[in-house]
């Protein structure tokens, strides 16, 4: 069985410390370009179910733009309240400047 990756973006379209939301199988996925690499997490804060897009990215951390919860983009783990549940993460495939995300399975 082969793993299916879907091409979603080009790294040249996402400035450093910025993000881009893409929709794959009705899941909003936030692609984050950081100084530590490129990461993909569900674009939904686990605290208030609001988008993380637009949150401040420093190193491999993102801060929720509404209530200030902080998450580690590399593994989705919560770093600061008010959130207490980790973010769902997605595997990426980088080829040249192309970014593909592994097709998610519904949970």
BADO-390866 format. One record per residue: residue number from 0; residue in three letters; z, x, y of N, C-alpha, C in turn. Coordinates in nm, 3 decimals. Each point is the difference from the previous one (the first is absolute). Layout:
<rs>
NUM_ALA_Z_X_Y_Z_X_Y_Z_X_Y
...
</rs>
This chain:
<rs>
0_UNK_0.000_0.085_-0.118_0.000_-0.085_0.118_0.000_0.089_0.124
1_UNK_-0.093_-0.022_0.089_-0.008_0.080_0.122_0.075_-0.070_0.112
2_UNK_0.061_0.081_0.083_0.071_-0.055_0.115_-0.101_-0.026_0.111
3_UNK_0.011_-0.115_0.062_-0.095_-0.037_0.102_0.055_0.030_0.139
4_UNK_-0.075_0.079_0.074_0.033_0.030_0.139_-0.103_-0.067_0.089
5_UNK_0.045_-0.053_0.112_-0.087_-0.071_0.094_-0.002_0.078_0.131
6_UNK_-0.119_0.038_0.046_-0.013_0.074_0.125_0.037_-0.094_0.114
7_UNK_0.096_0.043_0.085_0.051_-0.088_0.104_-0.012_0.055_0.142
8_UNK_-0.013_0.131_0.013_-0.001_0.058_0.135_-0.053_0.142_-0.003
9_UNK_-0.016_0.055_0.118_-0.038_0.139_0.016_0.109_0.065_0.085
10_UNK_0.044_0.118_-0.041_0.111_0.066_0.071_-0.033_0.023_0.147
11_UNK_-0.128_0.013_0.032_-0.038_0.021_0.140_0.021_-0.124_0.087
12_UNK_0.024_-0.115_-0.065_0.026_-0.124_0.074_0.147_-0.022_0.031
13_UNK_0.087_0.088_-0.053_0.145_-0.017_0.020_0.054_0.129_0.062
14_UNK_0.039_-0.008_0.125_0.054_0.118_0.068_0.132_0.043_-0.063
15_UNK_0.037_0.126_0.018_0.126_0.052_-0.050_0.117_-0.082_0.054
16_UNK_0.094_-0.033_-0.086_0.119_-0.081_0.033_-0.036_-0.143_0.039
17_UNK_-0.114_-0.048_-0.053_-0.041_-0.138_0.020_-0.023_-0.064_-0.137
18_UNK_-0.023_-0.131_0.001_-0.019_-0.072_-0.125_-0.112_-0.102_0.014
19_UNK_-0.043_-0.051_-0.113_-0.107_-0.099_-0.007_0.034_-0.096_-0.112
20_UNK_-0.009_-0.130_0.026_0.025_-0.100_-0.103_-0.132_-0.040_-0.065
21_UNK_0.001_0.000_-0.133_-0.115_-0.047_-0.078_0.051_-0.107_-0.096
22_UNK_-0.089_-0.089_-0.041_0.039_-0.105_-0.093_-0.073_0.022_-0.132
23_UNK_0.078_0.013_-0.107_-0.055_0.018_-0.135_0.064_-0.104_-0.089
24_UNK_-0.080_-0.086_-0.059_0.050_-0.106_-0.089_0.110_-0.083_0.067
25_UNK_-0.023_-0.036_0.126_0.093_-0.082_0.079_0.135_0.068_0.026
26_UNK_0.003_0.132_-0.008_0.121_0.076_0.034_-0.035_0.087_0.120
27_UNK_0.079_-0.011_0.108_-0.019_0.087_0.116_0.063_0.135_-0.030
28_UNK_-0.083_0.103_0.004_0.044_0.136_-0.029_-0.015_0.084_0.125
29_UNK_0.106_0.071_0.036_0.002_0.085_0.118_-0.033_0.143_-0.041
30_UNK_-0.112_0.051_0.049_-0.040_0.138_-0.025_0.052_0.082_0.118
31_UNK_0.085_0.098_-0.028_0.065_0.079_0.105_-0.045_0.145_-0.007
32_UNK_-0.051_0.051_0.111_-0.044_0.140_0.011_0.111_0.078_0.068
33_UNK_0.065_0.087_-0.075_0.114_0.075_0.052_-0.026_0.150_-0.011
34_UNK_0.087_0.077_0.065_-0.010_0.146_-0.012_0.032_0.046_-0.141
35_UNK_0.063_-0.086_-0.079_0.037_0.032_-0.138_-0.106_-0.045_-0.100
36_UNK_-0.101_-0.078_0.046_-0.104_-0.050_-0.090_-0.036_-0.143_0.034
37_UNK_-0.069_-0.065_-0.093_-0.040_-0.140_0.017_0.075_-0.081_-0.105
38_UNK_0.060_-0.111_0.044_0.081_-0.083_-0.088_-0.040_-0.147_0.015
39_UNK_0.032_-0.078_-0.103_-0.030_-0.143_0.003_0.122_-0.079_-0.046
40_UNK_0.042_-0.095_0.084_0.112_-0.089_-0.032_-0.040_-0.142_0.035
41_UNK_0.070_-0.097_-0.058_-0.027_-0.138_0.037_0.036_-0.019_0.147
42_UNK_-0.089_-0.065_0.074_0.020_-0.019_0.145_0.091_-0.120_0.023
43_UNK_0.125_0.014_-0.048_0.097_-0.108_0.015_0.139_0.060_-0.009
44_UNK_0.073_-0.004_0.109_0.137_0.051_0.001_0.083_-0.082_-0.099
45_UNK_0.075_0.069_-0.084_0.082_-0.069_-0.100_0.120_-0.072_0.062
46_UNK_0.026_0.025_0.126_0.112_-0.066_0.067_-0.038_-0.138_0.051
47_UNK_-0.114_-0.010_0.070_-0.034_-0.126_0.066_-0.140_-0.051_-0.033
48_UNK_-0.066_0.062_-0.100_-0.135_-0.042_-0.039_-0.099_-0.002_0.115
49_UNK_0.012_0.097_0.089_-0.095_0.011_0.112_-0.081_0.128_-0.016
50_UNK_-0.119_0.007_0.057_-0.084_0.119_-0.016_0.065_0.126_0.058
51_UNK_-0.021_0.111_-0.071_0.046_0.131_0.048_-0.105_0.068_0.087
52_UNK_-0.123_-0.053_-0.003_-0.108_0.058_0.079_0.044_0.006_0.147
53_UNK_-0.018_0.115_0.061_0.044_0.020_0.137_0.136_0.068_0.008
54_UNK_0.064_0.016_-0.116_0.128_0.071_-0.002_-0.019_0.148_0.026
55_UNK_0.100_0.064_0.057_-0.008_0.142_0.033_0.005_0.083_-0.128
56_UNK_-0.094_0.094_-0.012_-0.006_0.090_-0.115_0.037_0.140_0.047
57_UNK_0.102_0.057_-0.064_0.041_0.138_0.026_0.016_0.066_-0.136
58_UNK_-0.069_0.113_-0.020_-0.006_0.066_-0.130_-0.046_-0.103_-0.104
59_UNK_0.079_-0.024_-0.105_-0.041_-0.100_-0.099_0.090_-0.123_0.006
60_UNK_0.049_-0.032_0.120_0.086_-0.117_0.019_-0.064_-0.099_0.097
61_UNK_0.021_-0.129_-0.028_-0.048_-0.104_0.090_0.119_-0.087_0.040
62_UNK_0.004_-0.038_0.128_0.106_-0.086_0.053_-0.059_-0.138_0.026
63_UNK_0.066_-0.103_-0.051_-0.045_-0.137_0.022_0.001_-0.028_0.151
64_UNK_-0.111_-0.054_0.053_-0.008_-0.021_0.144_0.090_-0.112_0.053
65_UNK_0.060_-0.081_-0.088_0.081_-0.112_0.048_0.150_0.029_-0.007
66_UNK_0.051_0.036_-0.118_0.145_0.018_-0.015_0.044_0.145_-0.025
67_UNK_-0.096_0.093_-0.010_0.035_0.141_-0.007_0.033_0.055_-0.137
68_UNK_-0.023_-0.075_-0.108_0.022_0.056_-0.133_-0.095_0.119_-0.019
69_UNK_0.045_0.102_-0.072_-0.081_0.119_-0.022_-0.027_0.015_-0.150
70_UNK_-0.126_0.034_-0.033_-0.042_0.017_-0.139_-0.068_0.135_-0.018
71_UNK_0.018_0.059_-0.118_-0.071_0.122_-0.037_-0.135_-0.043_-0.058
72_UNK_-0.108_0.041_0.063_-0.134_-0.041_-0.044_-0.039_0.062_-0.134
73_UNK_0.061_0.112_-0.036_-0.039_0.067_-0.124_0.043_-0.076_-0.124
74_UNK_0.111_-0.075_0.009_0.046_-0.075_-0.117_0.046_-0.142_0.033
75_UNK_-0.010_-0.039_0.127_0.038_-0.136_0.041_0.148_-0.023_0.016
76_UNK_0.081_0.102_-0.019_0.146_-0.019_0.002_0.052_-0.028_0.141
77_UNK_0.103_-0.084_0.005_0.067_-0.033_0.125_0.081_0.121_0.046
78_UNK_-0.011_0.033_0.127_0.075_0.111_0.057_0.105_-0.047_0.101
79_UNK_-0.019_-0.123_0.054_0.091_-0.050_0.102_-0.004_-0.153_0.001
80_UNK_0.117_-0.064_0.017_0.004_-0.146_0.007_-0.068_-0.052_0.127
81_UNK_-0.028_-0.129_0.008_0.061_-0.107_-0.079_-0.066_-0.027_-0.135
82_UNK_-0.110_0.066_-0.033_-0.063_-0.021_-0.130_0.088_0.060_-0.110
83_UNK_-0.008_-0.060_-0.119_0.073_0.055_-0.114_-0.087_0.005_-0.125
84_UNK_-0.122_-0.055_0.008_-0.093_0.006_-0.113_-0.114_0.096_0.033
85_UNK_-0.039_0.081_-0.099_-0.109_0.095_0.018_-0.133_-0.072_0.016
86_UNK_-0.097_0.070_0.058_-0.135_-0.052_0.015_-0.080_0.026_-0.128
87_UNK_-0.094_-0.087_-0.027_-0.095_0.021_-0.109_-0.100_0.106_0.046
88_UNK_-0.028_0.097_-0.085_-0.095_0.107_0.033_-0.126_-0.014_-0.087
89_UNK_-0.107_0.065_0.044_-0.127_-0.007_-0.070_-0.058_0.139_-0.013
90_UNK_-0.062_0.026_-0.114_-0.061_0.129_-0.026_-0.133_0.011_0.076
91_UNK_-0.023_0.116_0.059_-0.124_0.025_0.075_-0.084_0.106_-0.069
92_UNK_-0.128_-0.007_0.024_-0.095_0.102_-0.043_-0.074_0.044_0.124
93_UNK_0.008_0.131_0.030_-0.068_0.055_0.117_-0.116_0.087_-0.048
94_UNK_-0.120_-0.034_0.046_-0.120_0.077_-0.032_-0.071_0.029_0.130
95_UNK_-0.004_0.129_0.036_-0.051_0.041_0.131_0.080_-0.075_0.106
96_UNK_-0.064_-0.088_0.078_0.074_-0.076_0.101_0.023_-0.145_-0.042
97_UNK_-0.048_-0.036_-0.119_0.012_-0.138_-0.049_0.138_-0.026_-0.061
98_UNK_0.058_-0.115_0.034_0.130_-0.042_-0.054_-0.022_-0.122_-0.088
99_UNK_0.044_0.010_-0.125_-0.005_-0.113_-0.093_0.139_-0.029_-0.049
100_UNK_0.028_-0.128_-0.023_0.130_-0.042_-0.049_-0.017_-0.053_-0.142
101_UNK_0.099_0.031_-0.086_-0.005_-0.050_-0.136_0.019_-0.151_0.006
102_UNK_-0.084_-0.070_-0.071_0.003_-0.148_0.003_0.139_-0.046_-0.043
103_UNK_0.066_-0.077_0.086_0.137_-0.045_-0.032_-0.002_-0.115_-0.100
104_UNK_0.106_-0.008_-0.074_0.020_-0.113_-0.090_0.103_-0.090_0.064
105_UNK_-0.021_-0.129_-0.008_0.093_-0.096_0.060_0.137_0.014_-0.065
106_UNK_0.101_-0.013_0.083_0.138_0.007_-0.052_0.059_-0.138_0.001
</rs>
